Amino acid sequence: MNWLMNCDCTSKWGGFAPMVLRIATGLIFAMHGYQKLSGGLEGTTGFLASLGFPMASVLAVILIAVELLGGIALILGLFTHWAAKLTAVVALVALFTVHVSKGFFLATGGYEFIILLLAASISLMITGAGSYSLDGMMRKNSSHQ
């Protein structure tokens, strides 16, 4: 029973944790960005305008770019701090403009899912991409020069 409480998973597999979080979070953001892009800029612009955002067409382009390109950057572990910071802003705005008024549960459009994306983005922003990433490879290469 002691082996259950004293698992050495962190020492063996700790380097994989940021990669798993990056890939899952990045995939979700990238797919949402792709969905908005393939659905047409007009739909995203209209949605943002219906929420009362000024310059909705400009914000729609920014939103799609952050979700799609930021998601891809997270998957690759490239510029992870900045990609995570931007996706956290998107999640925070979505939390307060769309989801918080609908309660907690996803079935009612609530915030349970977006709060997890926000937490994942903040976590990646703080911890970084980890060693299994392009950021990690660049850091390793720059330290060998």
Buried (B, 14 or more C-beta within 10 A) or exposed (E): EEEEEEEEEEEEEEBEBBBEBBBBBBBBBBEBBBBBBEEEEEEBBBBBBEEEBEEBBEBBBEBBEBBBBBBBBBBBBBBBBEBBBBBBBBBBBBBEEBBBEEEEEBEEEBBEBBBBBBBBBBBBBEBBBBBBBBBBBBEEEEEEE
